[in-house]
Amino acid sequence: MDSASYWLMFFSAALAINISPGPDLIYVLSRTVAEGRKVGFASLLGIWTGALVHVSAAALGLSAILATSEIAFAAVKYVGAAYLIYLGIKALRAKTPVLEAMPAARRTTPWMAYRQGVSVDILNPKAAIFFLAFLPQFVRPELGHVPAQIMLLGLLVIALAVVVESSAMLMAACLTKALRGNVRISAWLQRIFGSVLIGLGVRLALIGRAQA
């Protein structure tokens, strides 16, 4: 396979994966709709940081542990599911919707959103196994330095995610900017956000290694 065909196949596959709405993108969009562009972008930064951790683990071979160990996979899966459900319940129990009028001390800060995004991605074993399964398919043994190749390919996947997910987040922010000034609609957005998180947590808890 020549270089042009190789890169065309890789970027086509990576773009298709990034365009398909996965748990990370759904999480970020729901966060953006509920709390605005700054929080949404901070969540995205957290997701990308978590993805970088998974790429590094794939390059070092650490992700293979999750792929082969039922105990390790289950531990990460249930911790991640519990964290998502906790965030969802916290959002549903909030007495005040996320509005501009909310006291600053009670808002989700960008730093909080970033940390949550990192945790959501790192505690998703599906993400680790995805990179472990996807990236080696495009490694060219004749070039050597397999870990370095996996790292480079992973960074390119994340770079595409930056473009695709940032665009989706900005569209969501524009569509909901006017709505967040309405108290009733804002309350419903808060409930939807909490429900989405709980749904993602339950989905993660129920998935098995064969589905990852």
C-alpha positions in Angstrom: 0.0 0.0 0.0 1.5 3.4 -1.0 1.6 6.3 1.4 -1.3 8.2 -0.2 -3.6 5.2 0.1 -2.4 4.5 3.6 -3.1 8.0 4.9 -6.4 8.2 3.1 -7.6 5.0 4.7 -6.4 6.1 8.1 -7.9 9.5 8.1 -11.2 8.3 6.6 -11.5 5.7 9.4 -10.5 8.2 12.0 -13.0 10.8 10.7 -15.8 8.3 10.6 -15.1 7.3 14.2 -15.0 11.0 15.4 -18.2 11.9 13.5 -20.2 9.0 15.0 -21.8 10.2 18.3 -20.1 8.4 21.1 -20.4 8.7 24.9 -17.8 11.4 25.1 -19.4 13.6 22.5 -22.8 13.1 24.0 -21.4 14.0 27.5 -19.8 17.2 26.2 -22.9 18.3 24.2 -25.2 17.8 27.2 -22.7 19.7 29.4 -22.6 22.5 26.8 -26.4 22.7 26.5 -26.8 22.8 30.3 -24.0 25.2 31.2 -22.7 27.0 28.2 -19.7 27.3 25.9 -17.0 27.8 28.5 -17.9 24.7 30.5 -18.4 22.7 27.3 -15.0 23.6 26.0 -13.4 22.8 29.3 -15.1 19.5 29.3 -13.7 18.9 25.8 -10.2 19.7 27.0 -10.7 17.1 29.7 -11.9 14.5 27.3 -8.9 15.1 25.0 -6.5 14.9 27.9 -8.1 11.6 28.9 -7.8 10.3 25.3 -4.1 11.3 25.4 -3.6 9.1 28.5 -5.3 6.2 26.7 -3.1 6.7 23.6 0.0 6.7 25.8 -1.2 3.6 27.5 -1.7 1.9 24.1 1.8 2.9 23.0 3.2 1.4 26.2 1.1 -1.7 26.0 -0.8 -1.0 29.2 -4.2 -1.1 27.6 -3.6 -4.7 26.9 -4.2 -5.3 30.6 -7.8 -4.0 30.3 -8.3 -6.1 27.2 -7.2 -9.3 28.8 -8.1 -8.9 32.5 -11.7 -9.3 33.4 -11.1 -7.9 36.9 -9.2 -4.8 35.6 -11.8 -4.1 33.0 -14.7 -4.5 35.5 -13.0 -2.3 38.1 -12.5 0.6 35.7 -15.9 0.1 34.2 -17.8 0.2 37.5 -15.8 3.1 38.9 -16.5 5.1 35.7 -20.2 4.2 35.7 -20.5 5.2 39.3 -18.8 8.5 38.7 -21.2 9.3 35.8 -24.2 8.4 37.8 -23.0 10.5 40.7 -22.6 13.5 38.4 -26.1 12.9 37.0 -27.8 12.6 40.4 -25.9 15.8 41.5 -27.3 17.7 38.5 -30.8 16.4 39.1 -30.7 17.4 42.8 -29.5 20.9 42.1 -32.0 23.3 43.6 -31.1 26.1 41.2 -30.8 25.6 37.5 -27.6 26.7 35.8 -28.3 30.3 34.9 -26.3 33.5 34.7 -28.0 34.6 37.9 -26.7 31.6 39.9 -24.1 32.6 42.6 -20.6 32.1 41.2 -19.7 29.7 44.0 -22.4 27.3 42.9 -21.6 27.2 39.2 -19.5 24.5 37.5 -16.2 26.3 36.9 -14.1 25.5 33.7 -11.5 23.8 36.0 -14.2 21.6 37.5 -15.5 20.7 34.1 -12.0 19.9 32.8 -11.3 17.6 35.7 -14.7 15.9 35.2 -14.0 15.4 31.5 -10.6 13.8 32.3 -12.2 11.5 34.7 -15.1 10.6 32.4 -12.7 9.6 29.6 -10.0 7.9 31.7 -12.6 5.8 33.6 -14.1 4.5 30.3 -12.4 1.2 29.5 -14.0 1.2 26.1 -11.8 4.2 25.1 -8.6 2.3 26.2 -9.6 -0.8 24.3 -10.6 1.2 21.2 -7.2 2.8 20.9 -5.5 -0.6 21.5 -7.6 -2.2 18.8 -7.7 0.6 16.2 -4.2 2.1 16.2 -2.1 -1.1 15.7 -4.0 -1.8 12.5 -2.2 1.2 10.9 1.3 0.4 12.3 3.8 -0.3 9.5 6.3 -2.8 11.0 8.9 -2.1 8.3 9.3 1.4 9.7 10.1 0.2 13.2 9.5 2.2 16.4 6.1 0.7 16.9 5.3 2.6 20.2 6.2 5.9 18.5 4.0 5.1 15.5 1.1 4.3 17.8 1.6 7.5 19.7 1.7 9.6 16.4 -1.4 7.9 15.1 -3.2 8.5 18.4 -2.3 12.1 18.3 -3.7 12.4 14.8 -7.0 10.8 15.9 -7.2 13.3 18.8 -6.4 16.2 16.4 -9.3 15.2 14.2 -11.5 15.0 17.4 -10.5 18.6 18.3 -11.9 19.8 14.9 -15.1 17.7 14.9 -16.0 17.9 18.6 -15.2 21.6 18.8 -17.5 22.3 15.9 -20.3 20.2 17.4 -19.8 22.0 20.8 -19.9 25.5 19.3 -23.1 24.6 17.3 -24.7 23.3 20.5 -23.7 26.5 22.3 -25.1 28.7 19.6 -28.4 26.9 19.5 -28.9 27.1 23.3 -27.6 30.5 24.1 -31.0 32.2 23.9 -32.7 29.4 25.8 -30.5 29.6 28.9 -32.1 32.9 29.8 -35.4 31.2 30.4 -35.8 29.9 33.9 -38.2 27.0 33.0 -36.2 25.9 30.0 -32.9 26.1 32.0 -34.4 23.9 34.6 -35.3 21.3 32.0 -31.9 21.5 30.4 -30.5 20.7 33.9 -32.7 17.7 34.2 -31.9 16.5 30.7 -28.2 16.8 31.5 -28.5 14.8 34.7 -30.6 12.1 33.0 -28.0 11.8 30.1 -25.2 11.3 32.6 -27.1 8.7 34.5 -28.0 6.9 31.2 -24.4 6.9 30.1 -23.3 5.5 33.5 -25.9 2.7 33.3 -24.9 1.9 29.7 -21.2 1.8 30.7 -22.0 -0.5 33.7 -23.9 -3.0 31.5 -21.4 -3.2 28.7 -19.1 -6.2 28.5 -15.5 -6.6 27.1 -16.9 -8.2 24.0 -18.9 -5.1 23.2 -16.0 -2.7 23.9 
